[in-house]
C-alpha cells in the first residue's frame, strides 16, 4: 500500500510503500496527532519512518497502482 505524507513547511511530500493495512496506518496517524507524539511507519523494505505529529500537514492512504506494460487498450 502507498502512503503519501505532507509535512508542514516542506515543499516535497514523503512517499512510502508499506505492508501495513489502511486501518493500521490510520491508527498510527491518529495516535501521533492526539498524543502530540511521533508517527512511526515501517516501509516494505523494513526501514522506519519517523515524523513528529505536530509537523504533519496531511496523509494520503491508498492502494499502490501497478504500472501497465505493453500496448493494451485503456
Backbone as JSON Lines, residues from 0, in Angstrom:
{"i":0,"aa":"X","n":[0.83,-1.16,0.0],"ca":[0.0,0.0,0.0],"c":[0.88,1.23,0.0]}
{"i":1,"aa":"X","n":[0.4,2.27,-0.65],"ca":[1.16,3.51,-0.78],"c":[0.64,4.55,0.22]}
{"i":2,"aa":"X","n":[1.56,5.23,0.89],"ca":[1.22,6.29,1.83],"c":[2.02,7.53,1.42]}
{"i":3,"aa":"X","n":[1.33,8.65,1.25],"ca":[1.98,9.94,0.96],"c":[1.74,10.85,2.14]}
{"i":4,"aa":"X","n":[2.81,11.51,2.6],"ca":[2.73,12.35,3.79],"c":[3.22,13.74,3.44]}
{"i":5,"aa":"X","n":[2.4,14.73,3.77],"ca":[2.79,16.12,3.63],"c":[3.24,16.66,4.97]}
{"i":6,"aa":"X","n":[4.41,17.27,4.99],"ca":[4.97,17.83,6.22],"c":[4.89,19.34,6.13]}
{"i":7,"aa":"X","n":[4.48,19.99,7.21],"ca":[4.35,21.45,7.23],"c":[5.69,22.11,6.92]}
{"i":8,"aa":"X","n":[5.64,23.17,6.12],"ca":[6.8,23.98,5.75],"c":[7.86,23.21,4.95]}
{"i":9,"aa":"X","n":[7.45,22.12,4.31],"ca":[8.34,21.35,3.44],"c":[7.64,21.21,2.09]}
{"i":10,"aa":"X","n":[8.33,21.56,1.02],"ca":[7.7,21.57,-0.31],"c":[7.43,20.17,-0.85]}
{"i":11,"aa":"X","n":[8.29,19.22,-0.56],"ca":[8.13,17.88,-1.12],"c":[7.38,16.97,-0.17]}
{"i":12,"aa":"X","n":[6.59,16.06,-0.74],"ca":[5.89,15.09,0.09],"c":[6.76,13.85,0.27]}
{"i":13,"aa":"X","n":[6.43,13.05,1.27],"ca":[7.11,11.8,1.53],"c":[6.24,10.68,0.96]}
{"i":14,"aa":"X","n":[6.79,9.86,0.08],"ca":[6.07,8.72,-0.49],"c":[6.67,7.45,0.1]}
{"i":15,"aa":"X","n":[5.79,6.53,0.5],"ca":[6.23,5.34,1.22],"c":[5.38,4.15,0.81]}
{"i":16,"aa":"X","n":[6.01,3.02,0.51],"ca":[5.32,1.75,0.26],"c":[5.4,0.95,1.55]}
{"i":17,"aa":"X","n":[4.27,0.49,2.06],"ca":[4.25,-0.25,3.31],"c":[3.37,-1.49,3.18]}
{"i":18,"aa":"X","n":[3.63,-2.47,4.03],"ca":[2.82,-3.68,4.08],"c":[1.69,-3.55,5.1]}
{"i":19,"aa":"X","n":[1.62,-2.44,5.81],"ca":[0.57,-2.22,6.81],"c":[-0.78,-2.0,6.13]}
{"i":20,"aa":"X","n":[-1.83,-2.31,6.84],"ca":[-3.19,-2.1,6.32],"c":[-3.57,-0.63,6.47]}
{"i":21,"aa":"X","n":[-4.59,-0.18,5.72],"ca":[-5.05,1.2,5.88],"c":[-5.49,1.51,7.31]}
{"i":22,"aa":"X","n":[-6.09,0.54,7.98],"ca":[-6.53,0.76,9.36],"c":[-5.34,0.96,10.29]}
{"i":23,"aa":"X","n":[-4.25,0.21,10.07],"ca":[-3.06,0.36,10.9],"c":[-2.41,1.72,10.69]}
{"i":24,"aa":"X","n":[-2.36,2.18,9.44],"ca":[-1.78,3.5,9.15],"c":[-2.64,4.59,9.78]}
{"i":25,"aa":"X","n":[-3.95,4.5,9.62],"ca":[-4.86,5.49,10.21],"c":[-4.72,5.54,11.72]}
{"i":26,"aa":"X","n":[-4.59,4.39,12.33],"ca":[-4.44,4.32,13.78],"c":[-3.13,4.98,14.22]}
{"i":27,"aa":"X","n":[-2.06,4.76,13.47],"ca":[-0.76,5.37,13.8],"c":[-0.82,6.89,13.65]}
{"i":28,"aa":"X","n":[-1.51,7.37,12.6],"ca":[-1.65,8.82,12.4],"c":[-2.48,9.43,13.52]}
{"i":29,"aa":"X","n":[-3.61,8.79,13.87],"ca":[-4.45,9.29,14.96],"c":[-3.68,9.37,16.27]}
{"i":30,"aa":"X","n":[-2.89,8.35,16.56],"ca":[-2.11,8.33,17.81],"c":[-1.08,9.46,17.81]}
{"i":31,"aa":"X","n":[-0.43,9.7,16.67],"ca":[0.58,10.76,16.6],"c":[-0.05,12.13,16.77]}
{"i":32,"aa":"X","n":[-1.26,12.31,16.24],"ca":[-1.92,13.62,16.33],"c":[-2.51,13.87,17.71]}
{"i":33,"aa":"X","n":[-3.12,12.87,18.32],"ca":[-3.78,13.09,19.6],"c":[-2.79,13.19,20.75]}
{"i":34,"aa":"X","n":[-1.73,12.42,20.73],"ca":[-0.77,12.44,21.82],"c":[0.33,13.46,21.61]}
{"i":35,"aa":"X","n":[0.37,14.09,20.43],"ca":[1.46,15.0,20.12],"c":[2.77,14.25,20.0]}
{"i":36,"aa":"X","n":[2.66,12.99,19.66],"ca":[3.84,12.12,19.58],"c":[4.46,12.09,18.21]}
{"i":37,"aa":"X","n":[4.92,10.92,17.82],"ca":[5.64,10.72,16.58],"c":[4.92,9.67,15.74]}
{"i":38,"aa":"X","n":[4.75,9.96,14.46],"ca":[4.2,8.99,13.52],"c":[5.32,8.03,13.14]}
{"i":39,"aa":"X","n":[5.12,6.74,13.39],"ca":[6.11,5.71,13.08],"c":[5.5,4.74,12.08]}
{"i":40,"aa":"X","n":[6.1,4.68,10.9],"ca":[5.66,3.73,9.88],"c":[6.88,2.97,9.38]}
{"i":41,"aa":"X","n":[6.68,1.7,9.05],"ca":[7.75,0.87,8.51],"c":[7.44,0.59,7.05]}
{"i":42,"aa":"X","n":[8.42,0.83,6.17],"ca":[8.19,0.61,4.75],"c":[8.37,-0.87,4.4]}
{"i":43,"aa":"X","n":[8.13,-1.21,3.14],"ca":[8.17,-2.6,2.71],"c":[9.59,-3.18,2.73]}
{"i":44,"aa":"X","n":[10.61,-2.34,2.87],"ca":[12.0,-2.82,2.96],"c":[12.48,-2.93,4.4]}
{"i":45,"aa":"X","n":[11.59,-2.63,5.36],"ca":[11.94,-2.73,6.77],"c":[12.5,-1.47,7.38]}
{"i":46,"aa":"X","n":[12.58,-0.37,6.62],"ca":[13.08,0.89,7.15],"c":[11.96,1.6,7.9]}
{"i":47,"aa":"X","n":[12.31,2.31,8.96],"ca":[11.31,3.01,9.77],"c":[11.33,4.5,9.48]}
{"i":48,"aa":"X","n":[10.14,5.07,9.28],"ca":[9.98,6.49,9.04],"c":[9.39,7.11,10.3]}
{"i":49,"aa":"X","n":[10.01,8.2,10.76],"ca":[9.54,8.91,11.95],"c":[9.24,10.35,11.57]}
{"i":50,"aa":"X","n":[8.02,10.81,11.86],"ca":[7.62,12.19,11.59],"c":[6.95,12.72,12.85]}
{"i":51,"aa":"X","n":[7.38,13.87,13.38],"ca":[6.72,14.44,14.55],"c":[5.24,14.73,14.25]}
{"i":52,"aa":"X","n":[4.36,14.37,15.14],"ca":[2.92,14.58,14.94],"c":[2.56,16.03,14.73]}
{"i":53,"aa":"X","n":[3.25,16.94,15.39],"ca":[2.93,18.37,15.26],"c":[3.33,18.92,13.9]}
{"i":54,"aa":"X","n":[4.17,18.19,13.13],"ca":[4.63,18.66,11.82],"c":[3.8,18.09,10.67]}
{"i":55,"aa":"X","n":[2.87,17.17,10.96],"ca":[2.07,16.58,9.89],"c":[1.13,17.61,9.27]}
{"i":56,"aa":"X","n":[1.12,17.66,7.95],"ca":[0.19,18.53,7.23],"c":[-1.0,17.73,6.73]}
{"i":57,"aa":"X","n":[-0.73,16.59,6.08],"ca":[-1.77,15.72,5.56],"c":[-1.17,14.34,5.31]}
{"i":58,"aa":"X","n":[-2.05,13.33,5.25],"ca":[-1.64,11.95,4.97],"c":[-2.64,11.35,4.0]}
{"i":59,"aa":"X","n":[-2.14,10.8,2.9],"ca":[-2.96,10.15,1.88],"c":[-2.65,8.66,1.91]}
{"i":60,"aa":"X","n":[-3.67,7.85,2.17],"ca":[-3.51,6.41,2.27],"c":[-4.29,5.76,1.13]}
{"i":61,"aa":"X","n":[-3.63,4.91,0.36],"ca":[-4.32,4.26,-0.74],"c":[-3.54,3.09,-1.29]}
{"i":62,"aa":"X","n":[-4.21,2.27,-2.06],"ca":[-3.56,1.14,-2.7],"c":[-2.58,1.63,-3.74]}
{"i":63,"aa":"X","n":[-1.44,0.97,-3.84],"ca":[-0.48,1.34,-4.87],"c":[-0.98,0.83,-6.21]}
{"i":64,"aa":"X","n":[-0.8,1.66,-7.21],"ca":[-1.28,1.32,-8.55],"c":[-0.16,0.65,-9.32]}
{"i":65,"aa":"X","n":[-0.42,-0.52,-9.83],"ca":[0.58,-1.24,-10.6],"c":[0.68,-0.6,-11.98]}
{"i":66,"aa":"X","n":[1.9,-0.34,-12.42],"ca":[2.08,0.27,-13.74],"c":[1.83,-0.76,-14.82]}
{"i":67,"aa":"X","n":[1.23,-0.3,-15.89],"ca":[0.9,-1.19,-17.0],"c":[2.07,-1.2,-17.99]}
{"i":68,"aa":"X","n":[2.28,-2.35,-18.56],"ca":[3.34,-2.51,-19.54],"c":[2.73,-3.07,-20.81]}
{"i":69,"aa":"X","n":[3.1,-2.51,-21.93],"ca":[2.61,-3.05,-23.2],"c":[1.68,-2.08,-23.91]}
{"i":70,"aa":"X","n":[0.99,-2.63,-24.89],"ca":[0.12,-1.81,-25.73],"c":[-1.35,-2.18,-25.53]}
{"i":71,"aa":"X","n":[-1.78,-2.34,-24.31],"ca":[-3.17,-2.67,-24.03],"c":[-4.09,-1.49,-24.23]}
{"i":72,"aa":"X","n":[-5.36,-1.79,-24.36],"ca":[-6.35,-0.72,-24.51],"c":[-6.72,-0.19,-23.13]}
{"i":73,"aa":"X","n":[-7.1,1.06,-23.12],"ca":[-7.47,1.71,-21.86],"c":[-8.95,1.59,-21.65]}
